[in-house]
Amino acid sequence: MKSLKKIKETIRVLIFNFLCRFRFVYIVNVSMEPTIKSRSMKIVDTSAYISKNPKRLDVVMVMDPSNNERNLIKRVVGLPGEYVEFKFGEIFIDEHPILHPVPLSGIQRTYYWRVADDEVVLLGDNIANSTDSRHFGPINVSNIVGKLV
């Protein structure tokens, strides 16, 4: 009987820890298609960046800079301290092109930033239908809610 009680308590603790660390999110827009489909459910690890910074190409959930009550799902392309350019349909980091998982031919203009030590540059995979750093600039790392898993 004691062992069953111990198992139940362990399960409760595990469920509590899971619910505190992870959030389920329902994707309502197309800004990350084809990587993430609209009307799909994803899990966000809210503790992924407690002791470390995001890595390039991580897909993250961030607070919308124009509406703190809303979150956005975007891909990290520029890291703290880098010089980031979007030009000729490519991403350049410190003047070197990087590979991006989806075609970037939708980037018609040139964008560039010197990313501060506490900021990142974000981009949606659906270039034509994404509000991202091209619209609001780099965002503070503290605005990242978590990493999609």
C-alpha positions as CSV (number, residue, x, y, z in Angstrom):
1,M,0.0,0.0,0.0
2,K,2.9,2.4,0.8
3,S,4.5,1.7,-2.5
4,L,1.3,2.5,-4.4
5,K,1.0,5.8,-2.5
6,K,4.6,6.6,-3.3
7,I,4.1,5.9,-7.0
8,K,1.0,8.1,-7.1
9,E,2.9,10.9,-5.4
10,T,5.8,10.5,-7.8
11,I,3.4,10.7,-10.8
12,R,1.8,13.9,-9.3
13,V,5.2,15.5,-9.0
14,L,6.2,14.5,-12.5
15,I,3.0,15.9,-14.0
16,F,3.3,19.1,-12.0
17,N,6.9,19.6,-13.2
18,F,5.9,18.9,-16.8
19,L,3.1,21.4,-16.6
20,C,5.3,24.1,-15.1
21,R,8.1,23.6,-17.7
22,F,6.1,23.1,-20.8
23,R,3.2,24.9,-22.5
24,F,0.9,23.7,-25.2
25,V,0.3,26.3,-27.9
26,Y,-2.1,26.3,-30.8
27,I,-0.7,27.8,-34.0
28,V,-3.2,30.2,-35.6
29,N,-1.3,31.9,-38.3
30,V,0.8,30.9,-41.4
31,S,4.0,32.8,-40.6
32,M,6.1,29.6,-40.0
33,E,4.7,27.5,-42.9
34,P,5.8,25.1,-44.4
35,T,7.8,24.2,-41.2
36,I,4.8,24.6,-38.8
37,K,1.3,24.3,-40.2
38,S,-1.5,26.6,-39.2
39,R,-4.0,25.0,-36.8
40,S,-1.4,22.7,-35.3
41,M,-0.6,22.1,-31.7
42,K,3.0,22.5,-30.5
43,I,4.9,22.2,-27.1
44,V,7.1,25.0,-25.8
45,D,9.8,24.4,-23.3
46,T,9.7,27.5,-21.1
47,S,12.9,26.7,-19.3
48,A,15.1,26.1,-22.3
49,Y,16.8,29.4,-22.0
50,I,17.0,29.9,-18.3
51,S,20.8,29.3,-18.2
52,K,21.7,29.6,-21.9
53,N,21.0,31.8,-24.9
54,P,19.2,30.5,-28.0
55,K,21.1,29.0,-30.9
56,R,20.9,30.0,-34.5
57,L,17.8,28.4,-36.2
58,D,16.1,27.6,-33.0
59,V,12.3,28.0,-33.3
60,V,11.1,30.1,-30.4
61,M,8.0,31.6,-28.9
62,V,8.4,35.3,-28.1
63,M,6.2,38.1,-26.7
64,D,4.9,40.2,-29.5
65,P,6.7,43.5,-29.3
66,S,3.6,45.4,-30.3
67,N,1.2,43.5,-28.1
68,N,2.5,41.9,-24.8
69,E,-0.7,39.8,-24.5
70,R,0.1,37.9,-27.7
71,N,3.0,35.5,-28.6
72,L,4.7,34.9,-31.9
73,I,6.5,31.8,-33.2
74,K,9.7,32.7,-35.1
75,R,13.2,31.3,-36.0
76,V,16.3,32.8,-34.5
77,V,18.7,33.8,-37.3
78,G,20.9,36.5,-35.7
79,L,22.6,36.2,-32.3
80,P,23.9,38.7,-29.8
81,G,26.9,40.7,-31.0
82,E,26.5,39.8,-34.7
83,Y,26.1,42.0,-37.8
84,V,23.1,40.6,-39.6
85,E,22.0,41.4,-43.2
86,F,19.1,40.1,-45.3
87,K,20.0,40.8,-49.0
88,F,19.7,39.2,-52.4
89,G,17.4,36.6,-50.9
90,E,20.1,35.4,-48.4
91,I,21.1,35.9,-44.8
92,F,24.6,37.1,-44.0
93,I,26.1,36.9,-40.6
94,D,29.2,39.1,-40.2
95,E,29.4,39.2,-44.1
96,H,29.2,35.4,-44.5
97,P,26.1,33.7,-46.0
98,I,24.3,31.1,-43.9
99,L,21.9,28.4,-44.9
100,H,18.3,28.8,-43.9
101,P,15.9,25.8,-43.9
102,V,13.4,27.4,-46.4
103,P,13.9,29.6,-49.5
104,L,14.3,33.3,-48.8
105,S,13.5,34.6,-52.2
106,G,10.6,36.6,-50.7
107,I,13.0,39.0,-49.1
108,Q,13.0,41.9,-51.7
109,R,14.6,44.6,-49.6
110,T,17.9,44.8,-47.8
111,Y,17.8,44.8,-44.0
112,Y,20.7,45.0,-41.6
113,W,21.3,45.2,-37.9
114,R,24.2,45.3,-35.4
115,V,22.7,43.0,-32.8
116,A,23.2,44.1,-29.2
117,D,24.6,41.7,-26.6
118,D,21.1,41.0,-25.2
119,E,19.2,40.7,-28.5
120,V,18.4,38.3,-31.3
121,V,17.1,38.7,-34.9
122,L,14.0,36.6,-35.7
123,L,12.5,35.6,-39.1
124,G,9.4,33.6,-40.0
125,D,9.8,30.8,-42.4
126,N,6.9,32.0,-44.6
127,I,8.7,35.2,-45.7
128,A,5.8,36.7,-47.5
129,N,3.4,36.3,-44.6
130,S,5.5,37.0,-41.5
131,T,5.8,39.9,-39.1
132,D,9.3,39.5,-37.7
133,S,12.5,41.5,-37.2
134,R,12.1,43.0,-40.6
135,H,9.2,44.9,-39.1
136,F,10.1,45.3,-35.4
137,G,13.9,44.9,-35.4
138,P,15.9,42.7,-33.0
139,I,14.2,41.7,-29.8
140,N,15.6,41.4,-26.3
141,V,16.4,37.8,-25.3
142,S,14.3,38.4,-22.1
143,N,11.2,38.5,-24.4
144,I,11.7,34.8,-25.4
145,V,9.1,32.7,-23.7
146,G,10.6,29.4,-24.7
147,K,11.8,27.0,-27.4
148,L,9.5,24.8,-29.5
149,V,10.2,21.1,-29.0
